[in-house]
Amino acid sequence: MQVEVLPSAVRNVVHSHRCGGRRIGLVPTMGALHVGHVSLMDAARRNCDFVIASIFVNPLQFGPNEDLERYPRSLEKDLQKCEAAGVDLVFTPQASQMYAPGAESEVRLTGLTRMLEGRHRPSHFDGVTTVVAKLFNITLPDQAYFGQKDYQQQLIIRRMVSDLDWGVEIVTCPIVREDDGLALSSRNRYLSPADRERSLVLFRALSLAQELAETASETPDSIARQMRQLFSDTDGVDLDYAVVVDCKTLELLTGRPECAVALIAARLGKTRLIDNQILRFR
């Protein structure tokens, strides 16, 4: 497995493989890798000839008073996981190599980035789209792999790729969960034992949403209200939002659609978790 820190070195490697007709897959990460990340690498390995994983804690997507400095970093362990998953090249740049002094350019969407996560974390998605655009330009992937857990993020990246005519196929892989239902996240390690137990309310709320979606009398609005009631009944959890929205636009729904997505964001102590469930109405 090759490890590179310079964008120019990655471009040279990519150029040689593209000239050889190899299909390139990219798995962008911020490190602190877990089984969910590895599942993305496994999917890329199955579908692509040459797999690149990036490990970069992107400062642009952290707002004031967020956890940039304490965000977990475990590069050596991450590299071991990448090698075990069959990754061919790992790109591990420093911030100074990704953002030159005096850089003024950014990639920004104006609709999807301003709701839900964007409302609670202003400028977060501007940092995401800018760094993903740069990674696409450096690695020139045929496919890029993202997890469903960051549902709004993958939707935004799909929109960016479509709007800017990038020839990149976005592949969204299923959420990987602990045995008790908690979605895997690098931030789970922040949870105290008590908060870890309380965190299961997210999965309970999503399971309730799916159960209610299969009940003919329930609407998206009533499902969201009952999800929020679960959080009201759980001490020590500060809910940012629990909604049922359109799968593509994230707009609130009326009636009973064929497909919707339940989205949750909540804080437990200093740790903020997100989760979601695609709902099938019957």
C-alpha positions in Angstrom: 0.0 0.0 0.0 1.3 3.4 -1.0 1.0 6.5 1.3 1.3 10.0 -0.1 1.0 13.4 1.5 1.4 15.6 -1.6 -1.5 16.3 -4.1 1.1 16.3 -6.9 2.3 12.8 -6.0 -1.3 11.5 -5.9 -2.0 13.0 -9.3 1.1 11.3 -10.8 0.0 7.9 -9.5 -3.6 8.4 -10.6 -2.4 9.5 -14.1 -0.5 6.3 -14.6 -3.4 4.1 -13.5 -5.9 6.0 -15.6 -3.6 5.7 -18.6 -3.7 1.9 -18.0 -7.5 1.9 -18.2 -8.0 1.1 -14.5 -11.2 2.1 -12.7 -10.5 4.3 -9.7 -12.5 4.4 -6.5 -12.2 7.0 -3.8 -13.2 6.7 -0.1 -12.9 10.2 1.6 -12.5 10.0 5.4 -11.4 12.1 8.3 -9.7 9.1 9.9 -10.5 7.5 13.3 -11.6 4.7 11.1 -14.2 2.1 12.2 -16.0 -0.8 10.6 -18.3 1.6 8.8 -15.4 3.2 6.9 -14.0 -0.3 6.2 -17.3 -1.3 4.6 -16.9 1.6 2.1 -13.4 0.4 1.3 -14.7 -3.1 0.8 -17.3 -1.8 -1.6 -14.7 0.2 -3.5 -12.5 -2.9 -3.7 -15.2 -5.0 -5.2 -16.1 -2.5 -7.9 -12.8 -0.7 -8.7 -9.3 -1.7 -9.9 -7.5 0.9 -7.9 -8.8 2.1 -4.5 -7.7 5.4 -2.9 -8.7 6.4 0.7 -8.1 9.9 2.0 -7.5 10.7 5.6 -7.8 14.4 6.3 -9.4 16.2 9.2 -10.8 19.1 7.3 -10.7 22.3 9.3 -13.2 24.1 7.0 -16.1 21.9 8.0 -15.7 22.6 11.8 -17.5 25.7 13.1 -16.6 27.8 16.1 -16.7 25.9 19.4 -16.8 22.5 17.6 -14.5 19.6 18.2 -11.7 20.2 15.6 -8.9 20.1 18.2 -10.2 17.0 20.0 -11.4 15.2 16.9 -9.8 11.7 17.3 -6.7 11.1 15.2 -5.2 7.6 14.9 -3.2 7.6 11.7 -1.1 4.4 12.3 -4.1 2.3 13.2 -6.0 3.9 10.3 -3.3 2.9 7.9 -3.4 -0.7 9.2 -7.1 -0.8 8.6 -6.7 0.6 5.1 -4.1 -2.0 4.2 -6.2 -4.9 5.6 -9.1 -3.7 3.5 -7.0 -3.8 0.3 -6.6 0.0 -0.3 -3.9 0.7 -2.8 -3.1 4.3 -1.9 -3.8 6.5 1.1 -3.7 10.2 0.7 -2.9 11.9 4.1 -2.3 15.7 3.4 -1.7 18.4 5.9 -4.1 21.4 5.9 -1.3 23.6 4.4 -1.1 21.2 1.4 -4.9 21.4 0.8 -5.4 25.1 1.4 -2.6 27.3 0.3 -2.0 30.6 2.1 -4.3 33.3 0.7 -6.7 30.8 -1.0 -10.0 32.4 -1.7 -12.0 29.8 -3.6 -14.7 27.6 -2.2 -17.5 25.4 -3.6 -20.9 26.3 -2.2 -24.4 25.0 -2.8 -27.3 27.4 -2.0 -30.3 25.1 -1.2 -29.7 21.8 0.4 -26.9 23.1 2.5 -29.0 25.6 4.4 -31.5 23.3 6.1 -31.3 20.7 8.9 -27.6 20.2 9.5 -26.8 23.4 7.7 -29.1 25.4 9.9 -27.5 24.0 13.1 -23.9 24.1 11.7 -23.6 27.2 9.5 -20.8 26.9 6.9 -20.2 23.2 7.7 -21.3 22.0 4.2 -19.4 24.8 2.5 -16.3 23.1 4.0 -17.5 19.7 3.0 -18.2 20.6 -0.7 -14.9 22.5 -1.0 -12.8 19.7 0.3 -14.6 17.0 -1.7 -14.3 19.1 -4.8 -10.5 19.3 -4.2 -10.3 15.6 -3.6 -12.2 14.8 -6.8 -9.8 17.1 -8.7 -6.7 15.5 -7.2 -7.8 11.8 -7.5 -10.1 11.9 -10.5 -12.2 8.9 -9.3 -14.7 7.0 -11.4 -16.6 6.3 -8.2 -16.7 7.9 -4.7 -18.0 6.1 -1.7 -20.0 7.7 1.2 -22.0 6.4 4.1 -25.8 6.7 4.4 -25.3 7.9 8.0 -24.4 11.3 6.7 -27.5 11.3 4.6 -27.7 15.1 3.9 -24.0 15.2 3.0 -24.2 12.4 0.4 -27.3 14.1 -1.1 -25.4 17.4 -1.3 -22.4 15.8 -3.0 -24.7 14.2 -5.5 -26.2 17.6 -6.3 -22.7 19.1 -6.6 -21.6 16.4 -9.0 -24.7 16.8 -11.1 -24.6 20.6 -11.1 -20.9 20.8 -12.1 -21.0 17.9 -14.6 -18.4 15.8 -12.8 -18.0 12.3 -14.3 -18.1 10.7 -10.8 -20.6 8.1 -9.7 -21.5 8.6 -6.1 -22.1 5.3 -4.2 -24.0 5.5 -0.9 -23.4 2.5 1.3 -25.7 1.3 4.2 -25.3 2.4 7.8 -23.3 0.0 9.9 -24.6 -0.4 13.4 -23.6 -1.8 16.8 -25.5 -4.9 17.9 -27.8 -2.6 19.9 -28.6 -0.3 17.0 -26.2 2.6 17.6 -24.8 3.8 14.2 -21.1 3.6 14.1 -19.4 7.0 14.3 -15.9 8.2 15.2 -17.5 10.4 17.8 -19.1 7.5 19.7 -15.8 7.2 21.6 -16.6 10.5 23.3 -19.7 9.1 25.0 -19.7 8.4 28.7 -21.2 5.1 29.7 -24.4 6.9 30.8 -24.6 8.8 27.5 -23.9 5.7 25.5 -27.0 4.1 27.1 -29.1 7.2 26.4 -27.9 7.3 22.8 -30.0 4.3 22.0 -33.0 6.6 21.9 -31.9 7.5 18.4 -32.3 4.0 17.1 -35.5 3.5 19.0 -37.0 6.6 17.4 -36.0 5.5 14.0 -37.4 2.0 14.6 -40.7 3.6 15.7 -40.7 5.7 12.6 -40.5 2.7 10.4 -43.1 0.8 12.3 -45.5 3.8 12.1 -44.8 4.3 8.3 -46.2 0.8 7.8 -49.4 1.9 9.6 -52.0 3.2 7.1 -53.3 6.0 9.4 -49.9 7.7 10.1 -48.6 10.7 8.2 -45.0 12.0 8.1 -45.9 14.8 10.4 -47.5 12.5 13.0 -44.5 10.2 12.8 -42.1 13.1 13.4 -44.2 14.2 16.4 -44.0 10.8 18.0 -40.3 10.6 17.4 -39.8 13.9 19.2 -42.0 12.7 22.1 -39.6 9.8 22.6 -36.8 12.3 23.1 -38.9 14.5 25.4 -39.3 11.4 27.6 -35.5 10.7 27.7 -33.4 12.7 30.2 -30.0 13.9 29.2 -30.6 14.1 25.5 -30.8 17.5 23.8 -32.7 17.1 20.4 -31.7 19.4 17.6 -34.2 17.9 15.2 -36.3 14.8 14.4 -38.1 15.1 11.1 -39.6 13.0 8.3 -38.8 14.6 4.9 -38.6 14.0 1.2 -35.7 11.7 0.3 -34.3 14.0 -2.4 -35.3 17.5 -1.5 -35.4 17.2 2.4 -38.6 19.2 2.3 -41.4 18.5 4.7 -44.1 16.2 3.4 -47.9 16.1 3.2 -49.8 13.0 2.6 -48.2 9.5 2.5 -45.3 9.4 0.0 -43.8 6.2 -1.4 -40.5 7.0 0.2 -39.3 9.4 2.9 -36.3 9.7 5.2 -36.4 10.1 9.0 -33.5 12.3 10.1 -32.3 12.9 13.7 -29.6 15.0 15.3 -29.1 15.1 19.1 -26.6 16.0 21.7 -25.5 13.9 24.6 -23.2 15.9 26.8 -20.6 17.4 24.5 -21.2 14.8 21.8 -23.5 15.4 18.8 -24.8 12.3 17.0 -26.8 12.0 13.7 -28.7 9.1 12.3 -31.4 8.3 9.8 -33.8 5.7 8.4 -35.3 5.5 4.9 -39.0 4.9 5.4 -41.2 2.8 3.1 -44.9 3.8 3.4 -47.5 1.1 2.7 
